[in-house]
Amino acid sequence: MKKFVVMYRVPVETMQEWKKTTSPEEMKAQGEKIGADMMVWMQKNSKAIVDNGLPLGKNTRVTARAGGGAKIEPLTNDLNAYVVVEAENADAVVAMFKDNPHMQIPTAFLDIMEVPHMGL
């Protein structure tokens, strides 16, 4: 079996629009629904999940500067969470995630990346 990291992503603009046009009560209700749906999906696929992952928040970017030093800047990104799964190949991961609740979010997408064997 191969390992794959799956990144849950939603464009920053989509999240900004949702926060601007959705009441706090509706945001809470939608969050609870997708959370419950995600728990069902995780249980259904528990045999393939090797790391439940974590939610991801805002990041701080550190960039090397020419001549030394670093530029440090807070950023908002489109990374929402990750999970690590085992499967025979990427097609099997795609099939597993086709009904993932994350895909209920408009413009949401997943990045599926095989973890290469590093010989360690």
C-alpha positions as CSV (number, residue, x, y, z in Angstrom):
1,M,0.0,0.0,0.0
2,K,1.1,3.5,-0.7
3,K,0.5,6.6,1.5
4,F,-1.1,9.7,0.3
5,V,-1.6,13.2,1.9
6,V,-4.9,14.8,1.0
7,M,-5.1,18.5,1.4
8,Y,-8.6,20.0,1.9
9,R,-8.7,23.4,0.2
10,V,-11.1,26.3,-0.3
11,P,-10.2,29.5,-2.1
12,V,-9.7,32.4,0.2
13,E,-12.2,34.4,-1.8
14,T,-14.9,31.7,-1.2
15,M,-14.3,31.8,2.5
16,Q,-14.3,35.6,2.6
17,E,-17.6,35.7,0.7
18,W,-19.2,33.1,2.9
19,K,-18.2,35.0,6.1
20,K,-19.5,38.2,4.6
21,T,-22.9,36.9,3.4
22,T,-23.7,34.2,6.0
23,S,-25.1,35.0,9.5
24,P,-23.2,33.6,12.5
25,E,-26.1,31.3,13.3
26,E,-26.1,29.9,9.7
27,M,-22.3,29.6,9.8
28,K,-22.6,27.5,13.0
29,A,-25.3,25.3,11.6
30,Q,-23.4,24.7,8.3
31,G,-20.2,24.0,10.3
32,E,-22.0,21.5,12.5
33,K,-23.6,19.7,9.5
34,I,-20.3,19.4,7.6
35,G,-18.6,18.3,10.8
36,A,-21.2,15.5,11.4
37,D,-21.1,14.5,7.7
38,M,-17.2,14.4,7.9
39,M,-17.4,12.1,11.0
40,V,-19.6,9.7,9.1
41,W,-17.2,9.8,6.1
42,M,-14.2,9.3,8.3
43,Q,-15.8,6.2,10.0
44,K,-16.7,4.8,6.7
45,N,-13.1,5.1,5.4
46,S,-11.4,4.4,8.8
47,K,-9.5,1.3,7.5
48,A,-7.7,3.5,4.9
49,I,-7.0,6.5,7.2
50,V,-3.6,6.3,8.8
51,D,-3.6,9.9,10.2
52,N,-6.8,11.8,10.8
53,G,-4.9,15.0,10.2
54,L,-5.6,18.4,11.7
55,P,-7.4,21.5,10.7
56,L,-5.1,24.2,9.4
57,G,-5.2,27.9,10.0
58,K,-3.5,31.1,9.0
59,N,0.2,30.8,8.3
60,T,3.3,32.9,8.7
61,R,5.6,32.9,5.6
62,V,9.3,33.1,6.1
63,T,11.2,34.0,2.9
64,A,14.9,34.2,2.5
65,R,16.2,37.6,1.5
66,A,19.0,38.2,-0.9
67,G,22.0,39.1,1.2
68,G,20.8,37.2,4.2
69,G,18.0,37.6,6.7
70,A,14.4,36.7,6.2
71,K,11.1,38.4,5.3
72,I,8.3,37.3,7.7
73,E,4.7,38.0,6.8
74,P,1.3,36.7,8.1
75,L,-0.8,35.3,5.3
76,T,-4.3,33.8,4.8
77,N,-4.1,30.6,2.7
78,D,-6.6,28.2,1.1
79,L,-5.4,25.2,3.2
80,N,-8.2,23.9,5.5
81,A,-7.0,20.5,6.8
82,Y,-5.2,17.4,5.8
83,V,-5.5,13.6,6.2
84,V,-3.2,10.8,5.4
85,V,-4.6,7.6,3.8
86,E,-3.2,4.4,2.4
87,A,-4.4,3.0,-0.9
88,E,-3.1,1.0,-3.9
89,N,-2.9,4.1,-6.1
90,A,-4.1,7.7,-6.6
91,D,-7.2,6.4,-8.5
92,A,-8.3,4.5,-5.4
93,V,-7.9,7.7,-3.3
94,V,-9.9,9.7,-5.8
95,A,-12.7,7.0,-5.6
96,M,-12.5,7.2,-1.7
97,F,-12.9,11.0,-1.7
98,K,-15.6,11.4,-4.4
99,D,-18.3,11.6,-1.7
100,N,-16.2,13.5,0.9
101,P,-18.3,16.2,2.6
102,H,-15.7,18.8,1.8
103,M,-16.8,18.7,-1.8
104,Q,-20.2,20.2,-0.7
105,I,-18.4,23.6,-0.3
106,P,-18.7,25.7,-3.5
107,T,-15.3,25.9,-5.3
108,A,-13.7,23.5,-2.8
109,F,-11.0,21.1,-4.0
110,L,-8.6,18.4,-2.8
111,D,-5.0,18.0,-3.6
112,I,-3.9,14.3,-3.4
113,M,-0.2,13.7,-3.2
114,E,1.6,10.4,-2.9
115,V,4.2,10.3,-0.2
116,P,7.4,9.1,-2.0
117,H,9.5,6.4,-0.3
118,M,12.7,8.1,0.7
119,G,14.6,4.9,1.6
120,L,14.8,5.8,5.2
